[in-house]
Amino acid sequence: MDRIKPLFKDYQALVKRVDVHIAGIQKIFPDRIACKKGCDRCCRSLTLLPVEAFSLSYAHGRLPEDIKAKIGLNLEKAGCPLLIDRECVLYPFRPIICRTHGYPIYMEKRGRRLIDFCPDNFKDVASFPKETLLHLDQLNTLLTAINRQFIGAIETDPPLLDRIPISEAIFILSH
């Protein structure tokens, strides 16, 4: 399992860039962000690209057995199985979508420019400085390229799905 760790280098570099961006937003709007430990409003049972699924599985494999057992009990419940007492047990290893939820995301839909964020955040904020916006299309392009490189570096039988539910992702490396 440790032989796969070097394959996460580019993904981890992207995660670091996203974290730096989010830290910048937190610095500019310190009193306008409701997201904090214990907030699980946007936590859902998501699907992940293979690179994120393997990364999450790698982290899951290092958890203490009692935490793994609690996650196992959560698999049948609605929502994200990684939430225990409303906190993510793999928070430092959460996927990019979980890192960006709630923060201002810029996107274009049908030729219209949109900015989206959690309605609990940024109350009374009329506009965002450009540097605080996370361009969703650019982020997805980078993540997709990293995922494609990752898939090319590993061999799986059967081939990987394009998207993998978190409930299945955490067990990929244990099979």
Backbone as CSV, one residue per row, in Angstrom:
resi,resn,N_x,N_y,N_z,CA_x,CA_y,CA_z,C_x,C_y,C_z
1,MET,0.826,-1.204,0.000,0.000,0.000,0.000,0.866,1.262,0.000
2,ASP,2.031,1.220,0.633,2.880,2.416,0.661,3.471,2.737,-0.706
3,ARG,3.486,1.776,-1.614,4.030,2.049,-2.948,3.129,2.980,-3.746
4,ILE,1.883,3.138,-3.330,0.961,4.023,-4.040,1.110,5.478,-3.584
5,LYS,1.644,5.692,-2.410,1.742,7.039,-1.845,2.423,8.056,-2.775
6,PRO,3.525,7.722,-3.435,4.154,8.709,-4.335,3.240,9.145,-5.492
7,LEU,2.256,8.339,-5.831,1.347,8.677,-6.925,0.394,9.817,-6.565
8,PHE,0.349,10.178,-5.297,-0.532,11.258,-4.847,0.152,12.623,-4.863
9,LYS,1.411,12.673,-5.294,2.192,13.915,-5.222,1.485,15.099,-5.894
10,ASP,1.046,14.943,-7.116,0.389,16.047,-7.831,-0.957,16.397,-7.195
11,TYR,-1.691,15.373,-6.784,-2.973,15.612,-6.117,-2.755,16.393,-4.814
12,GLN,-1.777,15.987,-4.041,-1.500,16.682,-2.784,-1.043,18.112,-3.024
13,ALA,-0.326,18.360,-4.110,0.079,19.732,-4.451,-1.160,20.576,-4.770
14,LEU,-2.129,20.000,-5.477,-3.370,20.724,-5.763,-4.154,20.981,-4.475
15,VAL,-4.221,20.006,-3.618,-4.906,20.177,-2.327,-4.263,21.323,-1.544
16,LYS,-2.939,21.375,-1.555,-2.232,22.445,-0.843,-2.585,23.811,-1.431
17,ARG,-2.650,23.893,-2.761,-3.028,25.160,-3.407,-4.448,25.575,-3.019
18,VAL,-5.355,24.616,-2.991,-6.738,24.905,-2.583,-6.765,25.372,-1.132
19,ASP,-6.023,24.700,-0.263,-5.990,25.083,1.159,-5.431,26.495,1.347
20,VAL,-4.415,26.840,0.570,-3.847,28.196,0.647,-4.896,29.216,0.193
21,HIS,-5.602,28.887,-0.862,-6.661,29.782,-1.354,-7.740,29.979,-0.285
22,ILE,-8.188,28.895,0.318,-9.228,28.965,1.362,-8.714,29.758,2.562
23,ALA,-7.471,29.565,2.938,-6.890,30.334,4.057,-6.898,31.832,3.739
24,GLY,-6.651,32.184,2.476,-6.705,33.589,2.066,-8.105,34.165,2.213
25,ILE,-9.103,33.392,1.845,-10.495,33.835,2.015,-10.807,34.024,3.492
26,GLN,-10.368,33.091,4.308,-10.615,33.182,5.752,-9.947,34.414,6.360
27,LYS,-8.814,34.794,5.810,-8.105,35.976,6.289,-8.850,37.260,5.910
28,ILE,-9.416,37.296,4.707,-10.137,38.478,4.235,-11.510,38.605,4.893
29,PHE,-12.160,37.470,5.148,-13.516,37.461,5.715,-13.570,36.664,7.023
30,PRO,-12.757,37.001,8.009,-12.694,36.163,9.213,-14.015,36.064,9.990
31,ASP,-14.823,37.085,9.923,-16.071,37.070,10.684,-17.296,36.785,9.822
32,ARG,-17.095,36.332,8.601,-18.203,36.084,7.675,-18.338,34.611,7.287
33,ILE,-17.598,33.746,7.955,-17.622,32.327,7.610,-18.189,31.537,8.790
34,ALA,-19.337,30.919,8.537,-20.002,30.146,9.581,-19.456,28.717,9.671
35,CYS,-18.831,28.242,8.597,-18.294,26.877,8.588,-17.228,26.730,9.673
36,LYS,-17.388,25.699,10.468,-16.391,25.402,11.503,-16.588,23.963,11.974
37,LYS,-15.744,23.517,12.844,-15.809,22.158,13.359,-17.214,21.894,13.904
38,GLY,-17.782,20.788,13.478,-19.125,20.431,13.914,-20.208,20.821,12.919
39,CYS,-19.865,21.675,11.968,-20.826,22.047,10.920,-20.761,20.962,9.849
40,ASP,-21.884,20.309,9.623,-21.914,19.250,8.618,-23.049,19.458,7.613
41,ARG,-23.465,20.687,7.492,-24.602,21.016,6.637,-24.398,20.555,5.190
42,CYS,-23.207,20.667,4.664,-22.977,20.319,3.257,-22.382,18.923,3.097
43,CYS,-22.221,18.195,4.180,-21.626,16.857,4.099,-22.653,15.871,3.546
44,ARG,-22.320,15.306,2.442,-23.193,14.360,1.750,-22.375,13.123,1.391
45,SER,-23.083,12.123,0.988,-22.408,10.944,0.464,-22.083,11.244,-0.994
46,LEU,-20.868,11.657,-1.249,-20.429,12.120,-2.564,-19.738,11.018,-3.342
47,THR,-19.562,11.288,-4.629,-18.721,10.413,-5.445,-17.432,11.159,-5.756
48,LEU,-16.374,10.401,-5.910,-15.038,10.974,-6.084,-14.372,10.433,-7.334
49,LEU,-13.448,11.227,-7.858,-12.573,10.728,-8.911,-11.642,9.677,-8.296
50,PRO,-11.152,8.740,-9.079,-10.289,7.696,-8.522,-9.103,8.204,-7.699
51,VAL,-8.410,9.257,-8.129,-7.265,9.737,-7.358,-7.692,10.149,-5.951
52,GLU,-8.853,10.773,-5.832,-9.337,11.164,-4.508,-9.815,9.951,-3.719
53,ALA,-10.432,9.005,-4.420,-10.905,7.791,-3.756,-9.732,7.003,-3.170
54,PHE,-8.663,6.844,-3.954,-7.494,6.118,-3.464,-6.824,6.867,-2.314
55,SER,-6.745,8.187,-2.414,-6.149,8.985,-1.348,-6.936,8.823,-0.040
56,LEU,-8.253,8.858,-0.159,-9.100,8.693,1.024,-8.955,7.276,1.592
57,SER,-8.881,6.291,0.709,-8.709,4.910,1.146,-7.369,4.722,1.857
58,TYR,-6.344,5.362,1.327,-5.018,5.296,1.946,-5.074,5.835,3.375
59,ALA,-5.743,6.982,3.546,-5.878,7.584,4.883,-6.749,6.708,5.785
60,HIS,-7.815,6.158,5.234,-8.711,5.284,6.014,-7.943,4.083,6.553
61,GLY,-7.047,3.530,5.745,-6.270,2.365,6.158,-5.380,2.620,7.358
62,ARG,-5.112,3.864,7.674,-4.254,4.225,8.803,-5.033,4.607,10.064
63,LEU,-6.348,4.556,9.976,-7.174,4.892,11.151,-7.134,3.760,12.179
64,PRO,-7.328,4.108,13.444,-7.457,3.056,14.464,-8.689,2.182,14.171
65,GLU,-8.622,0.940,14.560,-9.699,-0.017,14.266,-11.044,0.415,14.841
66,ASP,-11.049,1.057,16.016,-12.334,1.463,16.597,-13.025,2.538,15.746
67,ILE,-12.245,3.408,15.147,-12.815,4.451,14.268,-13.322,3.798,12.983
68,LYS,-12.560,2.851,12.445,-13.015,2.129,11.259,-14.339,1.422,11.532
69,ALA,-14.477,0.855,12.728,-15.722,0.166,13.082,-16.889,1.151,13.125
70,LYS,-16.657,2.349,13.653,-17.719,3.363,13.688,-18.114,3.784,12.279
71,ILE,-17.133,3.926,11.400,-17.425,4.257,10.005,-18.265,3.141,9.393
72,GLY,-17.904,1.904,9.688,-18.662,0.759,9.180,-20.125,0.817,9.584
73,LEU,-20.386,1.268,10.796,-21.775,1.409,11.257,-22.500,2.521,10.526
74,ASN,-21.759,3.504,10.051,-22.357,4.646,9.343,-22.689,4.347,7.883
75,LEU,-22.186,3.252,7.352,-22.356,2.973,5.932,-23.821,2.840,5.523
76,GLU,-24.659,2.411,6.426,-26.077,2.232,6.102,-26.887,3.510,6.293
77,LYS,-26.307,4.497,6.938,-27.017,5.745,7.208,-26.913,6.689,6.018
78,ALA,-27.860,7.613,5.952,-27.795,8.655,4.920,-26.668,9.624,5.263
79,GLY,-26.110,10.247,4.259,-25.033,11.214,4.483,-23.672,10.565,4.357
80,CYS,-22.672,11.304,4.744,-21.295,10.840,4.613,-20.943,9.868,5.736
81,PRO,-20.430,8.690,5.407,-20.082,7.717,6.446,-18.883,8.129,7.303
82,LEU,-18.156,9.152,6.882,-16.973,9.580,7.631,-17.311,10.521,8.779
83,LEU,-18.582,10.881,8.912,-18.998,11.761,10.005,-19.280,10.951,11.264
84,ILE,-18.564,11.282,12.313,-18.817,10.692,13.623,-18.991,11.855,14.581
85,ASP,-20.150,11.902,15.218,-20.497,13.023,16.092,-20.353,14.361,15.353
86,ARG,-20.836,14.378,14.097,-20.871,15.569,13.253,-19.474,16.089,12.883
87,GLU,-18.457,15.269,13.007,-17.106,15.654,12.615,-16.522,14.598,11.680
88,CYS,-15.815,15.061,10.670,-15.185,14.165,9.702,-13.931,13.546,10.319
89,VAL,-13.899,12.216,10.362,-12.743,11.539,10.957,-11.526,11.543,10.032
90,LEU,-11.740,11.908,8.773,-10.622,12.016,7.832,-10.485,13.452,7.331
91,TYR,-10.803,14.399,8.176,-10.815,15.806,7.795,-9.522,16.268,7.115
92,PRO,-8.350,15.948,7.635,-7.122,16.403,6.962,-6.953,15.807,5.553
93,PHE,-7.683,14.733,5.255,-7.553,14.040,3.977,-8.811,14.174,3.120
94,ARG,-9.710,15.073,3.503,-10.982,15.211,2.789,-10.743,15.614,1.337
95,PRO,-11.655,15.203,0.476,-11.534,15.537,-0.945,-11.662,17.043,-1.198
96,ILE,-11.298,17.455,-2.383,-11.320,18.878,-2.737,-12.724,19.459,-2.633
97,ILE,-13.732,18.711,-3.058,-15.088,19.249,-2.982,-15.453,19.581,-1.531
98,CYS,-15.000,18.780,-0.598,-15.275,19.038,0.821,-14.493,20.259,1.322
99,ARG,-13.336,20.477,0.776,-12.510,21.631,1.160,-13.103,22.940,0.654
100,THR,-13.785,22.885,-0.478,-14.271,24.118,-1.106,-15.737,24.421,-0.805
101,HIS,-16.462,23.457,-0.279,-17.877,23.693,0.041,-18.020,24.931,0.914
102,GLY,-18.956,25.766,0.551,-19.275,26.932,1.369,-18.528,28.189,1.009
103,TYR,-17.440,28.061,0.279,-16.624,29.212,-0.092,-17.036,29.722,-1.471
104,PRO,-16.727,30.982,-1.797,-17.180,31.536,-3.077,-16.541,30.846,-4.274
105,ILE,-17.403,30.262,-5.081,-16.980,29.545,-6.279,-17.548,30.275,-7.492
106,TYR,-16.671,30.525,-8.443,-17.060,31.192,-9.683,-17.258,30.127,-10.752
107,MET,-18.358,30.252,-11.497,-18.613,29.323,-12.595,-19.442,30.016,-13.660
108,GLU,-19.471,29.402,-14.803,-20.321,29.902,-15.879,-21.309,28.810,-16.249
109,LYS,-22.579,29.198,-16.311,-23.636,28.274,-16.709,-24.469,28.937,-17.781
110,ARG,-24.541,28.263,-18.930,-25.318,28.779,-20.060,-24.946,30.221,-20.385
111,GLY,-23.654,30.501,-20.357,-23.176,31.830,-20.714,-23.314,32.874,-19.619
112,ARG,-23.845,32.498,-18.482,-24.003,33.436,-17.360,-22.931,33.180,-16.313
113,ARG,-22.408,34.255,-15.781,-21.412,34.145,-14.711,-22.137,34.056,-13.370
114,LEU,-21.746,33.054,-12.587,-22.382,32.827,-11.295,-21.341,32.709,-10.196
115,ILE,-21.700,33.173,-9.017,-20.892,32.968,-7.825,-21.791,32.268,-6.822
116,ASP,-21.308,31.169,-6.290,-22.093,30.385,-5.340,-21.290,30.199,-4.064
117,PHE,-21.998,30.124,-2.938,-21.379,29.869,-1.643,-22.482,29.465,-0.676
118,CYS,-22.118,28.967,0.480,-23.089,28.561,1.487,-23.860,29.787,1.959
119,PRO,-25.182,29.695,2.040,-25.970,30.850,2.482,-25.706,31.247,3.942
120,ASP,-25.087,30.362,4.707,-24.727,30.717,6.089,-23.451,31.554,6.145
121,ASN,-22.684,31.516,5.070,-21.435,32.274,4.995,-21.652,33.603,4.280
122,PHE,-20.772,34.524,4.533,-20.668,35.787,3.798,-21.952,36.619,3.826
123,LYS,-22.648,36.573,4.945,-23.848,37.408,5.095,-23.429,38.872,4.999
124,ASP,-24.217,39.652,4.302,-23.984,41.084,4.097,-22.753,41.385,3.244
125,VAL,-22.228,40.391,2.536,-21.125,40.631,1.613,-21.745,40.861,0.235
126,ALA,-21.547,42.056,-0.302,-22.169,42.424,-1.586,-21.356,41.953,-2.787
127,SER,-20.040,41.880,-2.635,-19.202,41.423,-3.736,-17.916,40.822,-3.172
128,PHE,-17.258,40.073,-4.018,-16.025,39.394,-3.616,-14.857,39.903,-4.444
129,PRO,-13.725,40.148,-3.801,-12.526,40.454,-4.585,-12.197,39.253,-5.484
130,LYS,-11.711,39.504,-6.663,-11.440,38.449,-7.638,-10.566,37.338,-7.051
131,GLU,-9.592,37.709,-6.240,-8.661,36.713,-5.699,-9.324,35.762,-4.702
132,THR,-10.533,36.079,-4.258,-11.214,35.181,-3.327,-12.080,34.143,-4.037
133,LEU,-12.274,34.327,-5.334,-13.131,33.409,-6.077,-12.341,32.198,-6.550
134,LEU,-12.904,31.051,-6.334,-12.315,29.812,-6.808,-12.999,29.473,-8.128
135,HIS,-12.236,29.469,-9.206,-12.791,29.222,-10.542,-13.023,27.719,-10.689
136,LEU,-14.276,27.326,-10.638,-14.626,25.913,-10.617,-14.168,25.163,-11.869
137,ASP,-14.328,25.755,-13.041,-13.906,25.071,-14.271,-12.406,24.821,-14.289
138,GLN,-11.623,25.799,-13.862,-10.166,25.627,-13.827,-9.770,24.550,-12.820
139,LEU,-10.403,24.588,-11.652,-10.114,23.584,-10.629,-10.447,22.182,-11.145
140,ASN,-11.610,22.038,-11.760,-12.004,20.732,-12.285,-11.088,20.263,-13.412
141,THR,-10.609,21.188,-14.237,-9.674,20.835,-15.305,-8.372,20.291,-14.713
142,LEU,-7.845,20.967,-13.696,-6.615,20.495,-13.039,-6.826,19.140,-12.379
143,LEU,-7.923,19.014,-11.655,-8.198,17.758,-10.953,-8.384,16.609,-11.941
144,THR,-9.047,16.863,-13.033,-9.250,15.833,-14.052,-7.925,15.403,-14.677
145,ALA,-7.042,16.359,-14.944,-5.724,16.036,-15.508,-4.901,15.203,-14.517
146,ILE,-4.937,15.584,-13.262,-4.215,14.827,-12.229,-4.792,13.425,-12.111
147,ASN,-6.108,13.326,-12.166,-6.766,12.024,-12.093,-6.366,11.144,-13.280
148,ARG,-6.336,11.716,-14.467,-5.966,10.968,-15.670,-4.529,10.434,-15.538
149,GLN,-3.633,11.270,-15.022,-2.243,10.848,-14.816,-2.170,9.724,-13.779
150,PHE,-2.945,9.862,-12.715,-2.978,8.841,-11.660,-3.460,7.504,-12.223
151,ILE,-4.569,7.545,-12.953,-5.128,6.312,-13.525,-4.120,5.649,-14.460
152,GLY,-3.380,6.461,-15.210,-2.367,5.917,-16.105,-1.210,5.255,-15.365
153,ALA,-1.015,5.612,-14.117,0.117,5.081,-13.342,-0.232,3.810,-12.560
154,ILE,-1.517,3.494,-12.482,-1.903,2.286,-11.736,-2.616,1.325,-12.675
155,GLU,-2.604,0.085,-12.291,-3.336,-0.923,-13.047,-4.378,-1.517,-12.124
156,THR,-5.604,-1.568,-12.597,-6.662,-2.173,-11.804,-7.445,-3.149,-12.663
157,ASP,-7.895,-4.190,-12.044,-8.747,-5.154,-12.719,-9.880,-5.489,-11.766
158,PRO,-11.070,-5.116,-12.088,-11.546,-4.464,-13.303,-11.140,-2.987,-13.334
159,PRO,-11.316,-2.337,-14.489,-10.996,-0.902,-14.584,-11.819,-0.094,-13.586
160,LEU,-11.265,1.039,-13.199,-11.943,1.899,-12.229,-13.159,2.576,-12.837
161,LEU,-14.138,2.821,-11.995,-15.279,3.634,-12.391,-14.816,5.081,-12.521
162,ASP,-15.540,5.878,-13.284,-15.213,7.303,-13.405,-15.407,8.027,-12.080
163,ARG,-16.445,7.648,-11.348,-16.757,8.256,-10.054,-16.997,7.118,-9.063
164,ILE,-16.498,7.294,-7.841,-16.577,6.243,-6.826,-17.209,6.831,-5.569
165,PRO,-18.297,6.233,-5.070,-18.908,6.732,-3.835,-17.933,6.639,-2.658
166,ILE,-17.997,7.601,-1.759,-17.120,7.585,-0.578,-17.252,6.264,0.164
167,SER,-18.482,5.758,0.271,-18.723,4.508,1.005,-17.963,3.323,0.397
168,GLU,-17.635,3.395,-0.875,-16.825,2.356,-1.515,-15.356,2.755,-1.587
169,ALA,-15.103,4.032,-1.747,-13.737,4.538,-1.901,-12.844,4.164,-0.736
170,ILE,-13.377,4.267,0.464,-12.528,4.035,1.648,-11.992,2.618,1.725
171,PHE,-12.611,1.694,0.991,-12.185,0.291,1.049,-11.360,-0.164,-0.157
172,ILE,-11.086,0.726,-1.099,-10.398,0.324,-2.332,-9.079,-0.377,-2.050
173,LEU,-8.274,0.161,-1.168,-6.945,-0.409,-0.937,-6.960,-1.575,0.047
174,SER,-8.097,-1.864,0.630,-8.147,-2.993,1.571,-8.579,-4.273,0.876
175,HIS,-8.938,-4.178,-0.407,-9.362,-5.387,-1.151,-8.190,-6.058,-1.804
